[in-house]
Amino acid sequence: MVAGIIKDAGGDRPVTGWRDGLRPASWRGLACFVEDATASGGRRLAVHEYPLRDEPYPEDMGRRQRRWQVVAYLLGRDVLTLARAFAAALERGGAGVWTDPWRGEVDAVVDTFEWGQSSKEGGIARFSIAFLEAGEAAYPTLETDHAAATAAAAAGAAAGARAAFVRGFSVSGLAEAAIDDAAAVVGVAADDIKAAAGTVAATANQAAQWARAALMLAADARTLVETPSLLADRMLALLGSERLAGLTWRQWLAIADWAPRLRPLGNGTASQTAAMATRRAALAALVRRAGVIGAARAAATGSFATYDEAIEARTALATRLDDVASGADAAEQASIMRLRGAVVRAVSDAAPRLPRVLTLEFAGWRPALAVAWDVYGAQPASVLGRADEIAARNRIPHPLFAASPLQVLVAGITKNAGGVLYG
C-alpha cells in the first residue's frame, strides 16, 4: 500500500489507500454513491476511402465529445423520495456539475438515464446515467474590420482626388511663363505646408521630416507641374505618408483647413490670374481632400477617450465629407460617400462602448474624493484613482476644493452608493 498526502478544505491529511483519494459523488449538489464509472473520448475522424486506392485518409476534425457512463445508487429509508429528487435533477435542462469520485468535477449534460428498484434490495435505488461533456455554445461570429474597410475606402477616395487634380491642373499647351506660374503655385503650397509642420506634427523629428519633404517638393515643382499625375502622387505622399502617423482626426482636419488659406500670389495679367486661380483651386482641393481623407482614416483606427468625442468626430467628418463631395464629379463623389459610410459605421460601432461625459453641478466647494465617491461608490476600489482623474480632467488647483461644474466620466446611467442616479 502506497501512502501519500492529499489536500482538502481541512488541510493536509495522509492517504493510506486508493479509497481515501476518492471524492464524494454528486449531481447538481445531490449526493449519490457510485458503483461503476467509465469514460470515453477520442478524435472525430472523417475517413476518406478512394476508388482504386488501398490507403484511406482519416481527416482529423478535432476532439470527440467526452462521455461518462455511470452506475449510481441511493440508500436510505426515504430512498423513493431521494430517487425522485435525483431523477428530477437529471431531467432538468442545461449543464450541471457532475462530481466523479475518480475524475473530479466536470461540466456535463445528461443524455439518457434509467433508474429502478427491486424488492430483493429494499431501500436502494439504482441509476444508469450517460453524461456528455457540456462544452460551450461558441458559434462563429462575424465582425467588420472597420479599419481595413475605411482604409480601402480612403484609398478609393484618394484615387478620385488624384484624378480630379490631374484634370484641373493641366499645363498642356501653356507657354513657359504659365508653367512657371504653375510651379510658383506649388511652391507657395509647399512653403505653407512646411510652415505648418511644427503646429501639427506630434514630435519635433516628425515636423523636421515633413518640412524637409515639403522643401524637396518645392525644389522639384518646375519639373512636377509638367506631369500633374506625378505632382499629385508627391503631394498625396507628403500628406499621407508615415511621417504623419499618429496624427489625430482633429490634426488632419487642420491640414485640410490650410488649403483655402494659401498666401495670395503676385499681380499678373487677367488671363494669367485666371489660369493660376484654376490651378490654385485644383491644388487647394487636393490638399483639402487629403486632409479630410486622413482624418477619416485616423478616426477609424484611433481610440477615443469618451463617447462624446467619438460622436463629435463622427458629426464633423460626415459634414466635411459632405462638403467635399458637393464639389466633386459623380465618380469622385461616389468614392467620397463610400468613405463617409465606412467611417460613420466605424465610429458608431466604437462609440457605445466608451464612457460618457457627465456634468455635475452643486453649491460651494467639495473635495474631489467626495465627488468620486458619489459617482463611483459602487466600486470602492476605484474611488481614489477616479478622484485623481476628476482633478486632472477639470484642472482643479487643489483636490480638496473642487468647484461646480465638474465633468466626470460615467458608463451610461450609474447609481452611486447613496442611491443617487447619474447619467
BAZA-371184 format. One record per residue (C-alpha): residue in three letters; x, y, z. Coordinates in nm, 4 decimals. Layout:
N
SITE    aa          x          y          z
SITE   ALA          X          Y          Z
...
***
This chain:
423
SITE    aa          x          y          z
SITE   MET     0.0000     0.0000     0.0000
SITE   VAL     0.1368     0.3380    -0.1009
SITE   ALA     0.0868     0.6254     0.1396
SITE   GLY     0.0722     0.9887     0.0301
SITE   ILE    -0.0687     1.3311     0.1087
SITE   ILE    -0.3746     1.5000    -0.0419
SITE   LYS    -0.5159     1.8447     0.0320
SITE   ASP    -0.8741     1.9220     0.1196
SITE   ALA    -1.0619     2.2016     0.2937
SITE   GLY    -0.9406     2.0754     0.6291
SITE   GLY    -0.5726     2.0868     0.5337
SITE   ASP    -0.3272     1.8083     0.4627
SITE   ARG    -0.4262     1.4573     0.5577
SITE   PRO    -0.2494     1.1265     0.4965
SITE   VAL    -0.3658     0.8912     0.2228
SITE   THR    -0.3358     0.5309     0.3268
SITE   GLY    -0.5044     0.3740     0.0238
SITE   TRP    -0.6758     0.4424    -0.3060
SITE   ARG    -1.0192     0.4679    -0.1442
SITE   ASP    -0.9096     0.7680     0.0608
SITE   GLY    -0.8426     0.9580    -0.2617
SITE   LEU    -1.1992     0.9212    -0.3903
SITE   ARG    -1.4323     1.2203    -0.3855
SITE   PRO    -1.7990     1.2095    -0.2795
SITE   ALA    -2.0128     1.1755    -0.5925
SITE   SER    -2.2916     1.4231    -0.6677
SITE   TRP    -2.5011     1.5688    -0.9489
SITE   ARG    -2.6127     1.9304    -0.9175
SITE   GLY    -2.5212     1.9078    -0.5486
SITE   LEU    -2.7334     1.5949    -0.4793
SITE   ALA    -2.5170     1.3215    -0.3308
SITE   CYS    -2.5137     0.9630    -0.4535
SITE   PHE    -2.2947     0.6537    -0.4423
SITE   VAL    -2.1137     0.5252    -0.7495
SITE   GLU    -2.0685     0.1583    -0.8206
SITE   ASP    -1.9067     0.1795    -1.1638
SITE   ALA    -1.7962     0.4673    -1.3866
SITE   THR    -1.6363     0.4599    -1.7296
SITE   ALA    -1.5185     0.7442    -1.9522
SITE   SER    -1.4761     0.7561    -2.3288
SITE   GLY    -1.3241     1.0041    -2.5703
SITE   GLY    -1.1102     1.0137    -2.8809
SITE   ARG    -1.0896     1.2103    -3.2052
SITE   ARG    -1.3551     1.2942    -3.4622
SITE   LEU    -1.2328     1.1453    -3.7872
SITE   ALA    -1.3745     1.1785    -4.1350
SITE   VAL    -1.2404     0.8711    -4.3121
SITE   HIS    -1.1935     0.9159    -4.6861
SITE   GLU    -1.1665     0.5988    -4.8946
SITE   TYR    -1.0888     0.6433    -5.2627
SITE   PRO    -1.1536     0.4152    -5.5594
SITE   LEU    -0.8514     0.2118    -5.6737
SITE   ARG    -0.6520     0.3208    -5.3729
SITE   ASP    -0.5676     0.0894    -5.0835
SITE   GLU    -0.4760     0.3545    -4.8270
SITE   PRO    -0.7607     0.5510    -4.6675
SITE   TYR    -0.7161     0.9053    -4.5382
SITE   PRO    -0.8523     0.9805    -4.1885
SITE   GLU    -0.9126     1.3566    -4.1684
SITE   ASP    -0.8885     1.4820    -3.8105
SITE   MET    -1.1852     1.7080    -3.7331
SITE   GLY    -1.0996     1.7720    -3.3678
SITE   ARG    -1.1509     1.6113    -3.0297
SITE   ARG    -1.4552     1.3913    -2.9799
SITE   GLN    -1.7053     1.4850    -2.7114
SITE   ARG    -1.6184     1.3214    -2.3812
SITE   ARG    -1.8733     1.0790    -2.2350
SITE   TRP    -1.9180     0.9199    -1.8952
SITE   GLN    -2.1260     0.6114    -1.8222
SITE   VAL    -2.2115     0.5904    -1.4524
SITE   VAL    -2.3880     0.3303    -1.2406
SITE   ALA    -2.5002     0.5086    -0.9239
SITE   TYR    -2.7293     0.4228    -0.6353
SITE   LEU    -2.9077     0.5856    -0.3429
SITE   LEU    -2.9666     0.4386     0.0030
SITE   GLY    -3.1991     0.5184     0.2902
SITE   ARG    -3.5392     0.4724     0.4470
SITE   ASP    -3.6811     0.7522     0.2279
SITE   VAL    -3.4987     0.6287    -0.0813
SITE   LEU    -3.8050     0.6784    -0.3023
SITE   THR    -3.8175     1.0494    -0.2173
SITE   LEU    -3.4424     1.0798    -0.2748
SITE   ALA    -3.4671     0.8934    -0.6047
SITE   ARG    -3.7469     1.1158    -0.7340
SITE   ALA    -3.5493     1.4295    -0.6474
SITE   PHE    -3.2384     1.2843    -0.8117
SITE   ALA    -3.4345     1.1898    -1.1249
SITE   ALA    -3.5803     1.5423    -1.1414
SITE   ALA    -3.2276     1.6856    -1.1245
SITE   LEU    -3.1222     1.4538    -1.4078
SITE   GLU    -3.4164     1.5708    -1.6210
SITE   ARG    -3.3552     1.9398    -1.5622
SITE   GLY    -3.2369     2.1246    -1.8718
SITE   GLY    -2.8936     2.2733    -1.9202
SITE   ALA    -2.5495     2.1829    -1.7967
SITE   GLY    -2.4666     2.0876    -1.4405
SITE   VAL    -2.1669     1.9817    -1.2358
SITE   TRP    -2.1070     1.6086    -1.2084
SITE   THR    -1.8577     1.5193    -0.9357
SITE   ASP    -1.6956     1.1928    -1.0315
SITE   PRO    -1.5237     1.0059    -0.7471
SITE   TRP    -1.2183     0.9354    -0.9649
SITE   ARG    -1.2090     1.2291    -1.2069
SITE   GLY    -1.3361     1.5205    -1.0012
SITE   GLU    -1.5784     1.7893    -1.1180
SITE   VAL    -1.6837     1.8156    -1.4816
SITE   ASP    -1.9427     2.0312    -1.6579
SITE   ALA    -2.1844     1.7832    -1.8122
SITE   VAL    -2.5314     1.7335    -1.9549
SITE   VAL    -2.7448     1.4228    -1.9176
SITE   ASP    -2.8000     1.2253    -2.2359
SITE   THR    -3.0092     0.9369    -2.1009
SITE   PHE    -3.0671     0.7668    -1.7694
SITE   GLU    -3.2574     0.4706    -1.6262
SITE   TRP    -3.3491     0.4068    -1.2679
SITE   GLY    -3.5286     0.1340    -1.0817
SITE   GLN    -3.5788    -0.0538    -0.7583
SITE   SER    -3.6038    -0.4196    -0.6656
SITE   SER    -3.7980    -0.5999    -0.3940
SITE   LYS    -3.4857    -0.8067    -0.3364
SITE   GLU    -3.2920    -0.4931    -0.2407
SITE   GLY    -3.5126    -0.2810    -0.0223
SITE   GLY    -3.4027     0.0740     0.0486
SITE   ILE    -3.1851     0.1092    -0.2612
SITE   ALA    -3.2465     0.2810    -0.5981
SITE   ARG    -3.0069     0.2222    -0.8857
SITE   PHE    -2.9385     0.4672    -1.1702
SITE   SER    -2.7628     0.4105    -1.5008
SITE   ILE    -2.6655     0.7527    -1.6381
SITE   ALA    -2.4985     0.8640    -1.9611
SITE   PHE    -2.3287     1.2029    -1.9172
SITE   LEU    -2.1944     1.4115    -2.2061
SITE   GLU    -1.9369     1.6896    -2.1934
SITE   ALA    -2.1240     2.0216    -2.1810
SITE   GLY    -1.8826     2.2374    -2.3798
SITE   GLU    -1.9810     2.5892    -2.4859
SITE   ALA    -2.2234     2.7365    -2.7363
SITE   ALA    -1.9401     2.9067    -2.9224
SITE   TYR    -2.0784     2.9959    -3.2624
SITE   PRO    -1.8687     3.1663    -3.5294
SITE   THR    -1.9122     3.5415    -3.5119
SITE   LEU    -1.8718     3.7990    -3.7835
SITE   GLU    -1.7073     4.1296    -3.7036
SITE   THR    -1.6348     4.4042    -3.9505
SITE   ASP    -1.2738     4.5165    -3.9726
SITE   HIS    -1.3636     4.8838    -3.9749
SITE   ALA    -1.0021     4.9981    -4.0008
SITE   ALA    -0.9458     4.7886    -4.3137
SITE   ALA    -1.2804     4.8904    -4.4649
SITE   THR    -1.2069     5.2584    -4.4032
SITE   ALA    -0.8524     5.2241    -4.5386
SITE   ALA    -0.9877     5.0673    -4.8592
SITE   ALA    -1.2493     5.3408    -4.8956
SITE   ALA    -0.9835     5.6058    -4.8228
SITE   ALA    -0.7620     5.4634    -5.0974
SITE   GLY    -1.0536     5.4891    -5.3400
SITE   ALA    -1.1246     5.8476    -5.2356
SITE   ALA    -0.7555     5.9384    -5.2726
SITE   ALA    -0.7538     5.7917    -5.6239
SITE   GLY    -1.0584     6.0030    -5.7080
SITE   ALA    -0.8926     6.3154    -5.5668
SITE   ARG    -0.5816     6.2424    -5.7725
SITE   ALA    -0.7831     6.2072    -6.0933
SITE   ALA    -0.9712     6.5325    -6.0253
SITE   PHE    -0.6442     6.7156    -5.9636
SITE   VAL    -0.4884     6.5889    -6.2865
SITE   ARG    -0.7891     6.7177    -6.4809
SITE   GLY    -0.7821     7.0597    -6.3145
SITE   PHE    -0.4074     7.1257    -6.3070
SITE   SER    -0.3119     7.0501    -6.6647
SITE   VAL    -0.0432     7.2761    -6.8170
SITE   SER    -0.0635     7.1165    -7.1593
SITE   GLY    -0.0160     7.3745    -7.4357
SITE   LEU     0.0768     7.6582    -7.1981
SITE   ALA     0.3666     7.8941    -7.2518
SITE   GLU     0.6795     7.8762    -7.0382
SITE   ALA     0.5638     8.1717    -6.8312
SITE   ALA     0.2375     7.9955    -6.7472
SITE   ILE     0.4260     7.6816    -6.6485
SITE   ASP     0.6478     7.8932    -6.4240
SITE   ASP     0.3335     8.0354    -6.2658
SITE   ALA     0.2044     7.6827    -6.2016
SITE   ALA     0.5348     7.5930    -6.0379
SITE   ALA     0.5024     7.9046    -5.8236
SITE   VAL     0.1591     7.7863    -5.7050
SITE   VAL     0.3125     7.4548    -5.5975
SITE   GLY     0.5998     7.6377    -5.4307
SITE   VAL     0.3623     7.8546    -5.2280
SITE   ALA     0.1664     7.5479    -5.1202
SITE   ALA     0.4859     7.3673    -5.0194
SITE   ASP     0.6035     7.6705    -4.8199
SITE   ASP     0.2723     7.6923    -4.6350
SITE   ILE     0.2774     7.3200    -4.5579
SITE   LYS     0.6360     7.3487    -4.4326
SITE   ALA     0.5437     7.6422    -4.2088
SITE   ALA     0.2510     7.4499    -4.0628
SITE   ALA     0.4519     7.1342    -3.9949
SITE   GLY     0.5536     7.2427    -3.6468
SITE   THR     0.1982     7.3230    -3.5408
SITE   VAL     0.0506     6.9856    -3.6338
SITE   ALA     0.3276     6.7249    -3.6191
SITE   ALA     0.3340     6.5221    -3.2986
SITE   THR     0.7125     6.5408    -3.2479
SITE   ALA     0.9967     6.7714    -3.3480
SITE   ASN     1.1551     6.4937    -3.5545
SITE   GLN     0.8266     6.4359    -3.7344
SITE   ALA     0.7972     6.8084    -3.8089
SITE   ALA     1.1553     6.8201    -3.9412
SITE   GLN     1.0990     6.5237    -4.1742
SITE   TRP     0.7763     6.6720    -4.3005
SITE   ALA     0.9338     7.0151    -4.3597
SITE   ARG     1.2236     6.8517    -4.5461
SITE   ALA     0.9819     6.6660    -4.7734
SITE   ALA     0.7930     6.9911    -4.8409
SITE   LEU     1.1198     7.1649    -4.9362
SITE   MET     1.2002     6.8839    -5.1801
SITE   LEU     0.8524     6.9202    -5.3292
SITE   ALA     0.9085     7.2932    -5.3791
SITE   ALA     1.2505     7.2297    -5.5344
SITE   ASP     1.1017     6.9828    -5.7841
SITE   ALA     0.7917     7.1925    -5.8570
SITE   ARG     0.9078     7.3122    -6.2013
SITE   THR     0.9534     6.9543    -6.3193
SITE   LEU     0.6453     6.8123    -6.1496
SITE   VAL     0.3924     7.0602    -6.2905
SITE   GLU     0.4598     6.9311    -6.6405
SITE   THR     0.3302     6.5904    -6.5253
SITE   PRO     0.0342     6.6605    -6.2942
SITE   SER    -0.0061     6.2901    -6.2113
SITE   LEU     0.3446     6.2835    -6.0602
SITE   LEU     0.2748     6.6083    -5.8759
SITE   ALA    -0.0432     6.4588    -5.7308
SITE   ASP     0.1462     6.1469    -5.6228
SITE   ARG     0.4118     6.3559    -5.4470
SITE   MET     0.1541     6.5754    -5.2770
SITE   LEU    -0.0539     6.2785    -5.1598
SITE   ALA     0.2623     6.1017    -5.0430
SITE   LEU     0.3552     6.4103    -4.8416
SITE   LEU     0.0099     6.4318    -4.6849
SITE   GLY    -0.0444     6.0602    -4.6362
SITE   SER     0.2933     5.9125    -4.5545
SITE   GLU     0.4243     5.7552    -4.2362
SITE   ARG     0.5664     6.0953    -4.1465
SITE   LEU     0.2178     6.1826    -4.0250
SITE   ALA     0.1460     5.8543    -3.8477
SITE   GLY    -0.0183     5.9133    -3.5124
SITE   LEU    -0.1983     6.2357    -3.6022
SITE   THR    -0.5478     6.2666    -3.4598
SITE   TRP    -0.8556     6.3352    -3.6662
SITE   ARG    -0.8508     6.6968    -3.5409
SITE   GLN    -0.4947     6.7472    -3.6648
SITE   TRP    -0.5854     6.6040    -4.0039
SITE   LEU    -0.8765     6.8458    -4.0331
SITE   ALA    -0.6330     7.1265    -3.9502
SITE   ILE    -0.4285     7.0147    -4.2520
SITE   ALA    -0.7429     7.0285    -4.4650
SITE   ASP    -0.8097     7.3836    -4.3453
SITE   TRP    -0.4769     7.5136    -4.4758
SITE   ALA    -0.5784     7.4805    -4.8377
SITE   PRO    -0.8207     7.7758    -4.8552
SITE   ARG    -0.5661     7.9965    -4.6768
SITE   LEU    -0.2750     7.9677    -4.9205
SITE   ARG    -0.0968     8.3017    -4.9488
SITE   PRO    -0.2009     8.5178    -5.2473
SITE   LEU     0.0389     8.5327    -5.5398
SITE   GLY     0.1768     8.8424    -5.7074
SITE   ASN    -0.0060     9.0510    -5.9650
SITE   GLY    -0.0272     8.9424    -6.3291
SITE   THR    -0.2431     8.9766    -6.6380
SITE   ALA    -0.6094     8.8836    -6.6217
SITE   SER    -0.5552     8.5642    -6.8203
SITE   GLN    -0.2580     8.4668    -6.6070
SITE   THR    -0.4519     8.5358    -6.2904
SITE   ALA    -0.7489     8.3274    -6.4092
SITE   ALA    -0.5268     8.0345    -6.5098
SITE   MET    -0.3374     8.0477    -6.1840
SITE   ALA    -0.6654     8.0673    -5.9911
SITE   THR    -0.7838     7.7493    -6.1639
SITE   ARG    -0.4654     7.5629    -6.0800
SITE   ARG    -0.4654     7.7033    -5.7265
SITE   ALA    -0.8222     7.5778    -5.6797
SITE   ALA    -0.7199     7.2319    -5.8015
SITE   LEU    -0.4239     7.2227    -5.5633
SITE   ALA    -0.6335     7.3547    -5.2735
SITE   ALA    -0.8962     7.0876    -5.3403
SITE   LEU    -0.6273     6.8172    -5.3397
SITE   VAL    -0.4864     6.9322    -5.0048
SITE   ARG    -0.8355     6.9653    -4.8586
SITE   ARG    -0.9342     6.6179    -4.9771
SITE   ALA    -0.6102     6.4645    -4.8482
SITE   GLY    -0.6656     6.6193    -4.5053
SITE   VAL    -1.0248     6.5000    -4.4775
SITE   ILE    -0.9308     6.1511    -4.6010
SITE   GLY    -0.6532     6.1358    -4.3409
SITE   ALA    -0.8980     6.2449    -4.0707
SITE   ALA    -1.1385     5.9665    -4.1670
SITE   ARG    -0.8621     5.7071    -4.1578
SITE   ALA    -0.7408     5.8325    -3.8182
SITE   ALA    -1.0927     5.8242    -3.6731
SITE   ALA    -1.1436     5.4624    -3.7807
SITE   THR    -0.8110     5.3416    -3.6412
SITE   GLY    -0.7598     5.5750    -3.3466
SITE   SER    -0.9007     5.5484    -2.9962
SITE   PHE    -1.1458     5.7954    -2.8460
SITE   ALA    -1.1413     5.8784    -2.4777
SITE   THR    -1.5161     5.9344    -2.4487
SITE   TYR    -1.8443     5.8705    -2.6241
SITE   ASP    -1.8884     6.2446    -2.6654
SITE   GLU    -1.5579     6.2794    -2.8516
SITE   ALA    -1.6479     5.9914    -3.0827
SITE   ILE    -1.9852     6.1455    -3.1692
SITE   GLU    -1.8196     6.4845    -3.2243
SITE   ALA    -1.5714     6.3234    -3.4641
SITE   ARG    -1.8467     6.1372    -3.6481
SITE   THR    -2.0515     6.4548    -3.6942
SITE   ALA    -1.7531     6.6652    -3.8009
SITE   LEU    -1.6241     6.4091    -4.0504
SITE   ALA    -1.9664     6.3431    -4.2005
SITE   THR    -2.0127     6.7172    -4.2517
SITE   ARG    -1.6672     6.7684    -4.4023
SITE   LEU    -1.7018     6.4717    -4.6363
SITE   ASP    -2.0413     6.6021    -4.7474
SITE   ASP    -1.8781     6.9373    -4.8241
SITE   VAL    -1.6008     6.7705    -5.0249
SITE   ALA    -1.8489     6.5551    -5.2156
SITE   SER    -2.0642     6.8546    -5.3071
SITE   GLY    -1.7846     6.9972    -5.5235
SITE   ALA    -1.6823     6.6688    -5.6874
SITE   ASP    -1.7907     6.4971    -6.0060
SITE   ALA    -2.0099     6.1865    -5.9987
SITE   ALA    -1.7265     5.9309    -5.9883
SITE   GLU    -1.5310     6.1076    -5.7143
SITE   GLN    -1.8497     6.1806    -5.5233
SITE   ALA    -1.9307     5.8093    -5.5089
SITE   SER    -1.5863     5.7264    -5.3650
SITE   ILE    -1.6165     6.0024    -5.1049
SITE   MET    -1.9604     5.8819    -4.9959
SITE   ARG    -1.8257     5.5276    -4.9610
SITE   LEU    -1.5584     5.6671    -4.7303
SITE   ARG    -1.8231     5.8607    -4.5397
SITE   GLY    -2.0260     5.5454    -4.4844
SITE   ALA    -1.7207     5.3459    -4.3730
SITE   VAL    -1.6023     5.5983    -4.1141
SITE   VAL    -1.9539     5.6615    -3.9789
SITE   ARG    -2.0006     5.2869    -3.9291
SITE   ALA    -1.6583     5.2537    -3.7641
SITE   VAL    -1.7161     5.5343    -3.5140
SITE   SER    -2.0777     5.4337    -3.4489
SITE   ASP    -1.9636     5.0819    -3.3629
SITE   ALA    -1.6947     5.2031    -3.1198
SITE   ALA    -1.8908     5.4834    -2.9504
SITE   PRO    -2.1394     5.2823    -2.7357
SITE   ARG    -1.8527     5.1081    -2.5537
SITE   LEU    -1.6959     5.4368    -2.4427
SITE   PRO    -1.7636     5.6287    -2.1193
SITE   ARG    -1.9759     5.9415    -2.1409
SITE   VAL    -1.9051     6.2885    -2.0059
SITE   LEU    -2.1452     6.3946    -1.7312
SITE   THR    -2.1522     6.7494    -1.5950
SITE   LEU    -2.2179     6.7779    -1.2202
SITE   GLU    -2.3427     7.0973    -1.0604
SITE   PHE    -2.3501     7.1656    -0.6882
SITE   ALA    -2.3240     7.4566    -0.4461
SITE   GLY    -1.9988     7.5571    -0.2804
SITE   TRP    -1.6799     7.3522    -0.2731
SITE   ARG    -1.6368     6.9779    -0.2428
SITE   PRO    -1.3313     6.7502    -0.2220
SITE   ALA    -1.2658     6.5598    -0.5424
SITE   LEU    -1.2629     6.2386    -0.3379
SITE   ALA    -1.6178     6.3063    -0.2140
SITE   VAL    -1.7355     6.3677    -0.5695
SITE   ALA    -1.5670     6.0451    -0.6805
SITE   TRP    -1.7432     5.8535    -0.4034
SITE   ASP    -2.0811     5.9964    -0.5051
SITE   VAL    -2.0335     5.8851    -0.8643
SITE   TYR    -1.8223     5.5688    -0.8348
SITE   GLY    -1.9040     5.4485    -0.4827
SITE   ALA    -2.0437     5.1237    -0.6182
SITE   GLN    -1.6805     5.0274    -0.6983
SITE   PRO    -1.4927     5.1413    -0.3851
SITE   ALA    -1.1555     5.0152    -0.5075
SITE   SER    -1.1599     5.2636    -0.7962
SITE   VAL    -1.2586     5.5754    -0.5998
SITE   LEU    -0.9058     5.7049    -0.5274
SITE   GLY    -0.7988     5.6736    -0.8889
SITE   ARG    -1.1230     5.8322    -1.0048
SITE   ALA    -1.0648     6.1283    -0.7716
SITE   ASP    -0.7281     6.1903    -0.9384
SITE   GLU    -0.8956     6.1595    -1.2787
SITE   ILE    -1.1600     6.4181    -1.1831
SITE   ALA    -0.8933     6.6595    -1.0595
SITE   ALA    -0.6888     6.6202    -1.3784
SITE   ARG    -0.9844     6.6415    -1.6190
SITE   ASN    -1.1193     6.9584    -1.4565
SITE   ARG    -0.7756     7.1117    -1.3818
SITE   ILE    -0.8570     7.1546    -1.0148
SITE   PRO    -0.5773     7.3519    -0.8401
SITE   HIS    -0.6306     7.1676    -0.5108
SITE   PRO    -0.8199     6.8361    -0.4816
SITE   LEU    -0.9905     6.9476    -0.1586
SITE   PHE    -1.1619     7.2390    -0.3307
SITE   ALA    -1.3498     7.1285    -0.6408
SITE   ALA    -1.5992     7.3820    -0.7702
SITE   SER    -1.9071     7.3299    -0.9838
SITE   PRO    -1.9482     7.2494    -1.2676
SITE   LEU    -1.7363     6.9336    -1.2887
SITE   GLN    -1.7017     6.6867    -1.5719
SITE   VAL    -1.6864     6.3165    -1.4842
SITE   LEU    -1.6844     6.0019    -1.6953
SITE   VAL    -1.9661     5.7528    -1.6493
SITE   ALA    -2.0629     5.4337    -1.8280
SITE   GLY    -2.4221     5.5218    -1.9099
SITE   ILE    -2.6558     5.5652    -1.6102
SITE   THR    -2.4844     5.4920    -1.2806
SITE   LYS    -2.6277     5.4590    -0.9296
SITE   ASN    -2.3835     5.5533    -0.6565
SITE   ALA    -2.3525     5.4084    -0.3094
SITE   GLY    -2.6057     5.6583    -0.1778
SITE   GLY    -2.8644     5.5721    -0.4411
SITE   VAL    -2.8181     5.8902    -0.6470
SITE   LEU    -2.8582     5.8467    -1.0219
SITE   TYR    -2.6018     5.9899    -1.2600
SITE   GLY    -2.6037     5.9784    -1.6378
***
